[in-house]
Amino acid sequence: MCWVGYQYDASPVIVDDSTPPGSDSQDYTPTARPGARLPHLWLPDGASLYDRLGNGLSLLRLRDDGDAGPFVEAAATRGVPLDLLELRGQTLEDLYGPSLLLVRPDQHVAWRGTSVDRRTAGAVIDRVRGL
């Protein structure tokens, strides 16, 4: 069974961005805060965003101000599979927030932000892997 609104609050394998967790009510409110399941999105070509997520980590780049390079380099150095999904040109700030989202294979957001340096990106990837 899959609970659409389930969130891993305070999990050791996410990087909390200090946004408040959702309510405990039965009503689902889509959120892309770390620990939450990535809200679904239909892409302009009709494909489901979930179908585009990789088997390893996926990095969503929503706008030009998000530099994906440090994550791509850090993942390659560690031998961690990382798929980069370019979603620029779509207005997704209301749904997803910052310009970069790192998503785990189980479709939960592990980290989100605007940019990081390579060292920080490596630390995020290590944390997501449980190291």
N, CA, C and O atoms as a MOPAC input file, in Angstrom:
PM7 MOZYME 1SCF
protein

 N      0.84400 1    -1.17000 1     0.00000 1
 C      0.00000 1     0.00000 1     0.00000 1
 C      0.89300 1     1.23700 1     0.00000 1
 O      1.91800 1     1.25900 1     0.68100 1
 N      0.52300 1     2.24200 1    -0.73900 1
 C      1.29400 1     3.48300 1    -0.82100 1
 C      0.46100 1     4.62400 1    -0.27200 1
 O     -0.64800 1     4.87400 1    -0.74400 1
 N      0.98200 1     5.30500 1     0.70600 1
 C      0.31700 1     6.47000 1     1.26000 1
 C      0.86100 1     7.68600 1     0.54600 1
 O      2.03300 1     8.02400 1     0.71100 1
 N      0.04700 1     8.34300 1    -0.23300 1
 C      0.48500 1     9.45400 1    -1.06900 1
 C      1.10400 1    10.57100 1    -0.24400 1
 O      2.13400 1    11.11800 1    -0.64000 1
 N      0.52300 1    10.92100 1     0.86800 1
 C      1.01500 1    12.04300 1     1.64900 1
 C      2.01300 1    11.69300 1     2.73300 1
 O      2.33700 1    12.54600 1     3.56000 1
 N      2.51300 1    10.46100 1     2.75700 1
 C      3.42600 1    10.05200 1     3.81400 1
 C      4.72600 1    10.84500 1     3.74100 1
 O      5.27600 1    11.05000 1     2.65900 1
 N      5.21100 1    11.28800 1     4.89400 1
 C      6.45000 1    12.04800 1     4.96500 1
 C      7.38400 1    11.41100 1     5.97600 1
 O      6.95500 1    10.94000 1     7.02900 1
 N      8.66300 1    11.40200 1     5.64300 1
 C      9.69200 1    10.94800 1     6.55700 1
 C     10.23100 1    12.16900 1     7.29900 1
 O     11.27600 1    12.70600 1     6.93300 1
 N      9.53500 1    12.60100 1     8.32100 1
 C     10.00100 1    13.75200 1     9.08700 1
 C     11.14300 1    13.31800 1     9.99200 1
 O     11.05000 1    12.29400 1    10.66800 1
 N     12.21100 1    14.08900 1    10.00600 1
 C     13.37000 1    13.85900 1    10.86400 1
 C     14.09900 1    12.55500 1    10.54600 1
 O     14.71700 1    11.96700 1    11.43300 1
 N     14.04000 1    12.10400 1     9.32500 1
 C     14.76700 1    10.90900 1     8.92200 1
 C     16.25400 1    11.22200 1     8.81800 1
 O     16.61900 1    12.32800 1     8.42100 1
 N     17.11800 1    10.27400 1     9.16500 1
 C     18.55800 1    10.52300 1     9.04400 1
 C     19.05600 1    10.52300 1     7.59800 1
 O     20.21100 1    10.86900 1     7.35000 1
 N     18.20900 1    10.14400 1     6.64400 1
 C     18.65300 1    10.10600 1     5.25200 1
 C     17.98800 1    11.18300 1     4.38900 1
 O     17.88600 1    11.03900 1     3.17100 1
 N     17.54000 1    12.25300 1     5.03200 1
 C     17.09900 1    13.44600 1     4.31800 1
 C     17.80400 1    14.64100 1     4.93900 1
 O     18.34100 1    14.55100 1     6.04300 1
 N     17.80000 1    15.74900 1     4.23300 1
 C     18.37800 1    16.98300 1     4.74600 1
 C     17.22500 1    17.96000 1     4.93000 1
 O     16.73000 1    18.53600 1     3.96200 1
 N     16.80500 1    18.14100 1     6.16500 1
 C     15.66000 1    18.99500 1     6.48300 1
 C     15.95600 1    20.43500 1     6.09300 1
 O     17.04600 1    20.94300 1     6.35500 1
 N     14.97900 1    21.09400 1     5.46200 1
 C     15.16700 1    22.50600 1     5.10100 1
 C     14.39500 1    23.43700 1     6.02800 1
 O     14.19800 1    24.61000 1     5.71000 1
 N     13.96300 1    22.92400 1     7.15900 1
 C     13.27300 1    23.63400 1     8.24000 1
 C     11.92200 1    24.22200 1     7.84900 1
 O     11.41900 1    25.10900 1     8.53800 1
 N     11.32600 1    23.74800 1     6.76100 1
 C      9.93900 1    24.11600 1     6.49400 1
 C      9.06400 1    23.22600 1     7.36800 1
 O      9.42500 1    22.08000 1     7.63800 1
 N      7.92700 1    23.73400 1     7.81000 1
 C      7.10600 1    22.93900 1     8.71500 1
 C      6.50500 1    21.72300 1     8.00900 1
 O      6.13400 1    21.80800 1     6.83800 1
 N      6.40700 1    20.58800 1     8.71800 1
 C      5.78200 1    19.41200 1     8.12500 1
 C      4.29700 1    19.64800 1     7.90700 1
 O      3.70000 1    20.53600 1     8.51700 1
 N      3.70800 1    18.84500 1     7.03200 1
 C      2.27500 1    18.94200 1     6.77200 1
 C      1.47400 1    18.51000 1     7.98200 1
 O      2.01400 1    17.99700 1     8.96200 1
 N      0.19200 1    18.72600 1     7.88900 1
 C     -0.67600 1    18.34200 1     9.00300 1
 C     -0.86900 1    16.83300 1     9.01700 1
 O     -0.57100 1    16.14500 1     8.04000 1
 N     -1.36700 1    16.33400 1    10.12800 1
 C     -1.62900 1    14.91000 1    10.28100 1
 C     -3.04100 1    14.54000 1     9.81700 1
 O     -3.51300 1    13.43600 1    10.09000 1
 N     -3.70800 1    15.44800 1     9.12500 1
 C     -5.09100 1    15.18600 1     8.72900 1
 C     -5.14900 1    14.19700 1     7.58100 1
 O     -4.12100 1    13.83500 1     7.00700 1
 N     -6.32300 1    13.77400 1     7.25800 1
 C     -6.55000 1    12.83600 1     6.16800 1
 C     -6.49200 1    13.52600 1     4.80500 1
 O     -6.47800 1    12.84600 1     3.77900 1
 N     -6.45900 1    14.84300 1     4.77300 1
 C     -6.42700 1    15.58800 1     3.51900 1
 C     -4.99900 1    15.68400 1     3.01600 1
 O     -4.09500 1    16.08100 1     3.75000 1
 N     -4.80400 1    15.31900 1     1.76100 1
 C     -3.47200 1    15.37400 1     1.15100 1
 C     -3.19900 1    16.77200 1     0.61400 1
 O     -3.96300 1    17.30400 1    -0.19200 1
 N     -2.11600 1    17.34600 1     1.06700 1
 C     -1.65600 1    18.62600 1     0.55100 1
 C     -0.28200 1    18.39300 1    -0.05400 1
 O      0.66700 1    18.10300 1     0.67500 1
 N     -0.15400 1    18.51300 1    -1.38100 1
 C      1.14400 1    18.25200 1    -2.01600 1
 C      2.23000 1    19.17600 1    -1.46800 1
 O      2.03100 1    20.38400 1    -1.34000 1
 N      3.36900 1    18.58900 1    -1.15100 1
 C      4.52200 1    19.35800 1    -0.70800 1
 C      5.78200 1    18.66300 1    -1.18900 1
 O      5.83200 1    17.43700 1    -1.29700 1
 N      6.79100 1    19.45900 1    -1.47300 1
 C      8.07700 1    18.90500 1    -1.89000 1
 C      9.12900 1    19.13700 1    -0.81800 1
 O     10.32100 1    19.17300 1    -1.12300 1
 N      8.70900 1    19.29500 1     0.43200 1
 C      9.68900 1    19.46500 1     1.50100 1
 C     10.43600 1    18.14900 1     1.67700 1
 O      9.86500 1    17.08400 1     1.44100 1
 N     11.69300 1    18.19900 1     2.08400 1
 C     12.45200 1    16.96300 1     2.28500 1
 C     11.72500 1    15.98800 1     3.20800 1
 O     11.22600 1    16.36000 1     4.27000 1
 N     11.68100 1    14.74500 1     2.77700 1
 C     10.98300 1    13.70400 1     3.49900 1
 C      9.63000 1    13.37200 1     2.90300 1
 O      9.10400 1    12.28200 1     3.13100 1
 N      9.05700 1    14.29700 1     2.14100 1
 C      7.75000 1    14.07900 1     1.52800 1
 C      7.90400 1    13.39100 1     0.17500 1
 O      8.94500 1    13.48700 1    -0.47500 1
 N      6.85700 1    12.70500 1    -0.22900 1
 C      6.85500 1    12.11200 1    -1.56300 1
 C      6.70700 1    13.24600 1    -2.57300 1
 O      5.86500 1    14.13100 1    -2.41400 1
 N      7.52800 1    13.20700 1    -3.60200 1
 C      7.50300 1    14.23000 1    -4.64200 1
 C      6.10800 1    14.31900 1    -5.24100 1
 O      5.57900 1    13.31100 1    -5.71000 1
 N      5.49900 1    15.50400 1    -5.23700 1
 C      4.17400 1    15.63200 1    -5.85200 1
 C      4.22400 1    15.27800 1    -7.33800 1
 O      5.17900 1    15.61500 1    -8.03900 1
 N      3.20000 1    14.60800 1    -7.79400 1
 C      3.12300 1    14.18600 1    -9.19200 1
 C      2.98500 1    15.39200 1   -10.11900 1
 O      2.44500 1    16.43500 1    -9.75100 1
 N      3.49200 1    15.20800 1   -11.32700 1
 C      3.39900 1    16.24400 1   -12.34800 1
 C      3.32000 1    15.57300 1   -13.70900 1
 O      4.09400 1    14.66500 1   -14.00900 1
 N      2.37400 1    16.02700 1   -14.53500 1
 C      2.34300 1    15.60400 1   -15.93100 1
 C      3.24300 1    16.54400 1   -16.71100 1
 O      3.10000 1    17.76200 1   -16.61000 1
 N      4.15700 1    16.00100 1   -17.48000 1
 C      5.09300 1    16.80200 1   -18.27100 1
 C      4.42900 1    17.24700 1   -19.57000 1
 O      3.44200 1    16.65000 1   -20.00000 1
 N      4.96900 1    18.29800 1   -20.19900 1
 C      4.35200 1    18.80600 1   -21.42800 1
 C      4.17500 1    17.75500 1   -22.53000 1
 O      3.26500 1    17.86800 1   -23.35200 1
 N      5.03200 1    16.74400 1   -22.55000 1
 C      4.90400 1    15.70500 1   -23.57800 1
 C      3.89800 1    14.62400 1   -23.20100 1
 O      3.74000 1    13.64900 1   -23.93600 1
 N      3.21000 1    14.77900 1   -22.06000 1
 C      2.20100 1    13.82700 1   -21.62600 1
 C      2.72500 1    12.73100 1   -20.72000 1
 O      1.94100 1    11.93400 1   -20.20600 1
 N      4.04000 1    12.67100 1   -20.51100 1
 C      4.62700 1    11.64300 1   -19.64500 1
 C      4.46900 1    12.04400 1   -18.18000 1
 O      4.35200 1    13.22300 1   -17.84700 1
 N      4.46900 1    11.04000 1   -17.32600 1
 C      4.45300 1    11.26900 1   -15.88600 1
 C      5.87300 1    11.56600 1   -15.41000 1
 O      6.82200 1    10.90900 1   -15.83800 1
 N      6.01900 1    12.54400 1   -14.53500 1
 C      7.33100 1    12.82700 1   -13.96300 1
 C      7.90300 1    11.59100 1   -13.29300 1
 O      9.10300 1    11.33900 1   -13.39000 1
 N      7.06300 1    10.81300 1   -12.61300 1
 C      7.54000 1     9.60500 1   -11.94000 1
 C      8.19900 1     8.63700 1   -12.92100 1
 O      9.15400 1     7.94600 1   -12.56500 1
 N      7.70000 1     8.58500 1   -14.13700 1
 C      8.28800 1     7.69500 1   -15.14200 1
 C      9.66000 1     8.17300 1   -15.61100 1
 O     10.42400 1     7.39500 1   -16.18100 1
 N      9.97200 1     9.42300 1   -15.37900 1
 C     11.26400 1     9.98000 1   -15.78700 1
 C     12.31600 1     9.90100 1   -14.69400 1
 O     13.50100 1    10.10600 1   -14.95700 1
 N     11.89500 1     9.60600 1   -13.47500 1
 C     12.85800 1     9.48000 1   -12.38300 1
 C     13.70600 1     8.23900 1   -12.62400 1
 O     13.20600 1     7.22400 1   -13.10900 1
 N     14.98200 1     8.32100 1   -12.28800 1
 C     15.89300 1     7.21300 1   -12.51600 1
 C     15.78600 1     6.13200 1   -11.46000 1
 O     15.00600 1     6.24100 1   -10.51400 1
 N     16.58700 1     5.08000 1   -11.63600 1
 C     16.62700 1     3.98200 1   -10.67100 1
 C     17.46500 1     4.33400 1    -9.45000 1
 O     17.34900 1     3.68600 1    -8.41100 1
 N     18.30500 1     5.35300 1    -9.56800 1
 C     19.10300 1     5.82800 1    -8.44300 1
 C     18.52300 1     7.14800 1    -7.97400 1
 O     17.30500 1     7.31100 1    -7.89900 1
 N     19.39500 1     8.08500 1    -7.65900 1
 C     18.95200 1     9.42200 1    -7.28600 1
 C     18.59200 1    10.20200 1    -8.54100 1
 O     19.14400 1     9.96400 1    -9.61500 1
 N     17.66800 1    11.12800 1    -8.39400 1
 C     17.29400 1    12.02000 1    -9.49000 1
 C     17.41700 1    13.45000 1    -8.98900 1
 O     16.99500 1    13.77000 1    -7.87700 1
 N     17.99800 1    14.30300 1    -9.81700 1
 C     18.10800 1    15.71800 1    -9.49000 1
 C     17.23300 1    16.48700 1   -10.46500 1
 O     17.45900 1    16.45600 1   -11.67500 1
 N     16.22800 1    17.18000 1    -9.92800 1
 C     15.35300 1    17.99000 1   -10.75300 1
 C     15.88600 1    19.41000 1   -10.76000 1
 O     16.12500 1    20.00200 1    -9.70800 1
 N     16.06600 1    19.94300 1   -11.93900 1
 C     16.49100 1    21.33900 1   -12.08100 1
 C     15.32000 1    22.11500 1   -12.66600 1
 O     14.90500 1    21.88400 1   -13.80200 1
 N     14.79600 1    23.04300 1   -11.86600 1
 C     13.57900 1    23.75200 1   -12.23600 1
 C     13.82700 1    25.09700 1   -12.90100 1
 O     13.01700 1    25.55100 1   -13.70900 1
 N     14.93900 1    25.73200 1   -12.56600 1
 C     15.23300 1    27.07600 1   -13.09700 1
 C     16.71700 1    27.20500 1   -13.35700 1
 O     17.51400 1    26.37600 1   -12.91600 1
 N     17.07800 1    28.24800 1   -14.07400 1
 C     18.48100 1    28.49200 1   -14.41400 1
 C     19.34700 1    28.81100 1   -13.20800 1
 O     20.56200 1    28.61600 1   -13.26400 1
 N     18.75900 1    29.29800 1   -12.11200 1
 C     19.57800 1    29.66300 1   -10.94900 1
 C     20.04600 1    28.44200 1   -10.16600 1
 O     20.81400 1    28.58500 1    -9.21400 1
 N     19.60900 1    27.26500 1   -10.53600 1
 C     20.05600 1    26.04400 1    -9.86600 1
 C     21.22800 1    25.42400 1   -10.60100 1
 O     21.09400 1    25.02100 1   -11.75600 1
 N     22.38500 1    25.34400 1    -9.93800 1
 C     23.58200 1    24.76200 1   -10.54400 1
 C     23.65300 1    23.28400 1   -10.18000 1
 O     23.93600 1    22.93200 1    -9.03500 1
 N     23.39500 1    22.42900 1   -11.15400 1
 C     23.39100 1    20.98500 1   -10.92700 1
 C     24.79300 1    20.39200 1   -10.91300 1
 O     24.98000 1    19.27300 1   -10.43600 1
 N     25.78500 1    21.12000 1   -11.42700 1
 C     27.13900 1    20.60800 1   -11.57700 1
 C     27.73500 1    19.97400 1   -10.33700 1
 O     28.27300 1    18.87100 1   -10.43700 1
 N     27.67000 1    20.60400 1    -9.17400 1
 C     28.26300 1    19.99200 1    -7.98300 1
 C     27.66100 1    18.63300 1    -7.63700 1
 O     28.38500 1    17.73000 1    -7.21700 1
 N     26.35200 1    18.47400 1    -7.80700 1
 C     25.73700 1    17.17900 1    -7.53400 1
 C     26.15900 1    16.13600 1    -8.56200 1
 O     26.44100 1    14.99100 1    -8.21100 1
 N     26.20100 1    16.52900 1    -9.82100 1
 C     26.60300 1    15.59800 1   -10.87700 1
 C     28.02900 1    15.11800 1   -10.62900 1
 O     28.30400 1    13.92200 1   -10.72900 1
 N     28.94000 1    16.04100 1   -10.30600 1
 C     30.33800 1    15.68800 1   -10.04300 1
 C     30.47500 1    14.82700 1    -8.78700 1
 O     31.20100 1    13.83200 1    -8.79300 1
 N     29.78500 1    15.20300 1    -7.71600 1
 C     29.88800 1    14.45200 1    -6.45800 1
 C     29.34200 1    13.03500 1    -6.62300 1
 O     29.92000 1    12.08400 1    -6.09600 1
 N     28.24200 1    12.88900 1    -7.34400 1
 C     27.67500 1    11.55500 1    -7.56100 1
 C     28.62300 1    10.70700 1    -8.40000 1
 O     28.83300 1     9.53300 1    -8.09700 1
 N     29.19700 1    11.28800 1    -9.45100 1
 C     30.11400 1    10.54500 1   -10.31900 1
 C     31.34200 1    10.08400 1    -9.53700 1
 O     31.79000 1     8.94900 1    -9.69500 1
 N     31.88400 1    10.96000 1    -8.69700 1
 C     33.05200 1    10.61800 1    -7.88600 1
 C     32.76700 1     9.43100 1    -6.97100 1
 O     33.65100 1     8.61500 1    -6.71200 1
 N     31.53400 1     9.33700 1    -6.48400 1
 C     31.15400 1     8.28800 1    -5.53900 1
 C     30.57200 1     7.05300 1    -6.22700 1
 O     30.27800 1     6.05700 1    -5.56600 1
 N     30.40600 1     7.11200 1    -7.53600 1
 C     29.81500 1     5.99100 1    -8.25400 1
 C     28.33200 1     5.81900 1    -7.96900 1
 O     27.79900 1     4.71200 1    -8.04900 1
 N     27.67200 1     6.91700 1    -7.63700 1
 C     26.24800 1     6.89800 1    -7.31300 1
 C     25.45300 1     7.26900 1    -8.56700 1
 O     25.69700 1     8.31900 1    -9.16100 1
 N     24.51100 1     6.42300 1    -8.97200 1
 C     23.69000 1     6.76700 1   -10.13300 1
 C     22.86300 1     8.02000 1    -9.85600 1
 O     22.17500 1     8.10900 1    -8.83900 1
 N     22.93500 1     8.97900 1   -10.76700 1
 C     22.18800 1    10.23300 1   -10.63600 1
 C     21.67700 1    10.63300 1   -12.00800 1
 O     22.45700 1    10.81500 1   -12.94300 1
 N     20.37000 1    10.76800 1   -12.12100 1
 C     19.75400 1    11.26000 1   -13.35700 1
 C     19.38900 1    12.71600 1   -13.16500 1
 O     18.78800 1    13.08100 1   -12.15500 1
 N     19.74600 1    13.55100 1   -14.12900 1
 C     19.41200 1    14.96800 1   -14.10200 1
 C     18.20200 1    15.18800 1   -14.99300 1
 O     18.22500 1    14.86600 1   -16.18100 1
 N     17.14300 1    15.74100 1   -14.40800 1
 C     15.93700 1    16.05100 1   -15.15900 1
 C     15.79500 1    17.55400 1   -15.25800 1
 O     15.62700 1    18.23600 1   -14.24700 1
 N     15.86100 1    18.06300 1   -16.45000 1
 C     15.71600 1    19.49700 1   -16.69800 1
 C     14.24000 1    19.83000 1   -16.85600 1
 O     13.60000 1    19.38400 1   -17.80800 1
 N     13.70800 1    20.59700 1   -15.94400 1
 C     12.30700 1    21.00400 1   -15.99300 1
 C     12.17900 1    22.52200 1   -16.09100 1
 O     11.15100 1    23.10100 1   -15.73800 1
 N     13.24100 1    23.14600 1   -16.57700 1
 C     13.22400 1    24.60800 1   -16.71000 1
 C     12.15800 1    25.02100 1   -17.71600 1
 O     11.79700 1    24.26400 1   -18.61700 1
 N     11.66800 1    26.23300 1   -17.53800 1
 C     10.66700 1    26.76100 1   -18.45000 1
 C      9.24300 1    26.46400 1   -18.01900 1
 O      8.29600 1    26.93100 1   -18.65100 1
 N      9.08100 1    25.70600 1   -16.96900 1
 C      7.75900 1    25.44000 1   -16.42100 1
 C      7.66700 1    26.16800 1   -15.08100 1
 O      8.64200 1    26.19500 1   -14.33100 1
 N      6.56100 1    26.73500 1   -14.78200 1
 C      6.39500 1    27.46900 1   -13.52900 1
 C      6.04600 1    26.48200 1   -12.42700 1
 O      4.88700 1    26.10300 1   -12.25400 1
 N      7.07600 1    26.06900 1   -11.67700 1
 C      6.88800 1    25.02000 1   -10.67800 1
 C      7.19600 1    25.48300 1    -9.25300 1
 O      7.17800 1    24.67700 1    -8.32400 1
 N      7.47700 1    26.76900 1    -9.07800 1
 C      7.85900 1    27.26400 1    -7.75900 1
 C      6.78600 1    26.99700 1    -6.71100 1
 O      7.10600 1    26.62800 1    -5.58100 1
 N      5.52200 1    27.17800 1    -7.07000 1
 C      4.45000 1    26.98400 1    -6.09700 1
 C      4.36400 1    25.53500 1    -5.63700 1
 O      4.04900 1    25.26800 1    -4.47700 1
 N      4.64100 1    24.60400 1    -6.53500 1
 C      4.52800 1    23.19200 1    -6.19800 1
 C      5.79300 1    22.64100 1    -5.54900 1
 O      5.71600 1    21.89200 1    -4.57600 1
 N      6.96400 1    23.01000 1    -6.08700 1
 C      8.21300 1    22.38500 1    -5.65600 1
 C      9.14700 1    23.29500 1    -4.86700 1
 O     10.02200 1    22.79500 1    -4.16000 1
 N      8.99300 1    24.60000 1    -4.96300 1
 C      9.84700 1    25.50300 1    -4.20100 1
 C     11.15600 1    25.80900 1    -4.89200 1
 O     11.15100 1    26.23000 1    -6.04900 1
 N     12.29500 1    25.60900 1    -4.20900 1
 C     13.61100 1    25.97000 1    -4.75700 1
 C     13.91200 1    25.29400 1    -6.09300 1
 O     13.21000 1    24.37400 1    -6.51300 1
 N     14.95800 1    25.76400 1    -6.74300 1
 C     15.24300 1    25.34500 1    -8.11700 1
 C     15.87100 1    23.97000 1    -8.26500 1
 O     15.90300 1    23.44400 1    -9.37800 1
 N     16.37200 1    23.36400 1    -7.19400 1
 C     16.94500 1    22.01800 1    -7.27200 1
 C     16.27700 1    21.11400 1    -6.24300 1
 O     16.07700 1    21.50600 1    -5.09300 1
 N     15.93600 1    19.90100 1    -6.66800 1
 C     15.38600 1    18.89900 1    -5.75400 1
 C     16.09700 1    17.58500 1    -6.00300 1
 O     16.16200 1    17.11400 1    -7.13900 1
 N     16.63100 1    16.99000 1    -4.94500 1
 C     17.25900 1    15.68300 1    -5.02500 1
 C     16.23500 1    14.65800 1    -4.53600 1
 O     15.74000 1    14.74300 1    -3.41300 1
 N     15.92800 1    13.69000 1    -5.39800 1
 C     14.85800 1    12.73400 1    -5.12300 1
 C     15.43900 1    11.32900 1    -5.02900 1
 O     16.24700 1    10.92200 1    -5.86300 1
 N     15.01700 1    10.59500 1    -4.00300 1
 C     15.45600 1     9.21600 1    -3.81200 1
 C     14.71000 1     8.28800 1    -4.76600 1
 O     13.71700 1     8.69400 1    -5.37000 1
 N     15.17500 1     7.05000 1    -4.90900 1
 C     14.48300 1     6.10000 1    -5.79600 1
 C     13.04200 1     5.78600 1    -5.37900 1
 O     12.24200 1     5.34600 1    -6.20400 1
 N     12.70700 1     6.01300 1    -4.09400 1
 C     11.33500 1     5.76000 1    -3.64300 1
 C     10.43300 1     6.97600 1    -3.84300 1
 O      9.32600 1     7.02100 1    -3.30600 1
 N     10.89600 1     7.95600 1    -4.60900 1
 C     10.15700 1     9.16400 1    -4.99300 1
 C      9.96000 1    10.15300 1    -3.84300 1
 O      9.08300 1    11.01400 1    -3.90300 1
 N     10.77500 1    10.02600 1    -2.80000 1
 C     10.73100 1    10.99500 1    -1.71400 1
 C     11.85800 1    12.00500 1    -1.89100 1
 O     12.96300 1    11.66100 1    -2.31100 1
 N     11.55800 1    13.25000 1    -1.56300 1
 C     12.54000 1    14.32600 1    -1.66400 1
 C     13.56200 1    14.16400 1    -0.54200 1
 O     13.20300 1    14.05300 1     0.63000 1
 N     14.83300 1    14.15300 1    -0.91800 1
 C     15.90800 1    14.01500 1     0.06300 1
 C     16.50600 1    15.36700 1     0.44500 1
 O     16.96100 1    15.56300 1     1.57200 1
 N     16.49800 1    16.28900 1    -0.50600 1
 C     17.09300 1    17.61800 1    -0.29400 1
 C     16.49100 1    18.55700 1    -1.31700 1
 O     16.11200 1    18.13600 1    -2.40900 1
 N     16.40100 1    19.83300 1    -0.96300 1
 C     16.03900 1    20.85300 1    -1.94800 1
 C     16.71200 1    22.15900 1    -1.58100 1
 O     16.91300 1    22.46900 1    -0.40700 1
 N     17.05200 1    22.91000 1    -2.59900 1
 C     17.72300 1    24.18400 1    -2.39800 1
 C     18.02400 1    24.82800 1    -3.73700 1
 O     17.58300 1    24.35800 1    -4.78600 1
 N     18.78400 1    25.91200 1    -3.68300 1
 C     19.10700 1    26.63000 1    -4.90300 1
 C     20.45600 1    26.22400 1    -5.45400 1
 O     20.59200 1    25.99600 1    -6.65600 1
 N     21.44500 1    26.13100 1    -4.60000 1
 C     22.76500 1    25.72100 1    -5.07500 1
 C     23.61800 1    25.28600 1    -3.89500 1
 O     23.35900 1    25.64700 1    -2.74700 1
 N     24.63600 1    24.50500 1    -4.20600 1
 C     25.60200 1    24.05900 1    -3.21200 1
 C     26.96000 1    23.96100 1    -3.89600 1
 O     27.05000 1    23.90100 1    -5.12200 1
 N     28.00600 1    23.94500 1    -3.08900 1
 C     29.32500 1    23.66900 1    -3.66000 1
 C     29.51300 1    22.15700 1    -3.72800 1
 O     28.68100 1    21.40400 1    -3.22200 1
 N     30.60000 1    21.71100 1    -4.34800 1
 C     30.81000 1    20.27500 1    -4.55700 1
 C     30.93700 1    19.51700 1    -3.22700 1
 O     30.42900 1    18.40400 1    -3.08800 1
 N     31.61600 1    20.12900 1    -2.26100 1
 C     31.78700 1    19.46400 1    -0.95700 1
 C     30.44300 1    19.24600 1    -0.27100 1
 O     30.17800 1    18.16800 1     0.26000 1
 N     29.59900 1    20.27400 1    -0.28400 1
 C     28.28200 1    20.15500 1     0.33400 1
 C     27.41700 1    19.15600 1    -0.42400 1
 O     26.69400 1    18.37100 1     0.19000 1
 N     27.48600 1    19.17800 1    -1.75100 1
 C     26.73000 1    18.21200 1    -2.55500 1
 C     27.15400 1    16.78800 1    -2.20300 1
 O     26.30900 1    15.90100 1    -2.08900 1
 N     28.44900 1    16.56800 1    -2.03100 1
 C     28.94400 1    15.25600 1    -1.64600 1
 C     28.43500 1    14.84200 1    -0.27800 1
 O     28.07900 1    13.68400 1    -0.06500 1
 N     28.40100 1    15.79500 1     0.65400 1
 C     27.89800 1    15.49100 1     1.99600 1
 C     26.41300 1    15.15000 1     1.96000 1
 O     25.95400 1    14.27600 1     2.69500 1
 N     25.66300 1    15.84300 1     1.10300 1
 C     24.23100 1    15.54000 1     0.96500 1
 C     24.05200 1    14.14400 1     0.40200 1
 O     23.25400 1    13.36500 1     0.92500 1
 N     24.77700 1    13.81500 1    -0.64900 1
 C     24.65800 1    12.48500 1    -1.25500 1
 C     25.06900 1    11.40300 1    -0.25300 1
 O     24.42200 1    10.35900 1    -0.17300 1
 N     26.12200 1    11.63800 1     0.49800 1
 C     26.54300 1    10.65900 1     1.51300 1
 C     25.45300 1    10.46900 1     2.57000 1
 O     25.18100 1     9.34400 1     2.98900 1
 N     24.84000 1    11.55500 1     2.99200 1
 C     23.78300 1    11.45400 1     3.99100 1
 C     22.58000 1    10.68700 1     3.45400 1
 O     22.00800 1     9.84600 1     4.14800 1
 N     22.20500 1    10.98300 1     2.22200 1
 C     21.08000 1    10.29500 1     1.59300 1
 C     21.34900 1     8.80100 1     1.47300 1
 O     20.42400 1     7.99200 1     1.54500 1
 N     22.62000 1     8.43600 1     1.28900 1
 C     23.00500 1     7.02500 1     1.20700 1
 C     23.15400 1     6.37700 1     2.58200 1
 O     23.39500 1     5.17300 1     2.67600 1
 N     23.01200 1     7.16300 1     3.64700 1
 C     23.11700 1     6.61800 1     4.99500 1
 C     24.53300 1     6.54400 1     5.51600 1
 O     24.80600 1     5.79200 1     6.45100 1
 N     25.43900 1     7.30800 1     4.93300 1
 C     26.84300 1     7.29500 1     5.38200 1
 C     27.10600 1     8.40100 1     6.38900 1
 O     28.22800 1     8.54100 1     6.87400 1

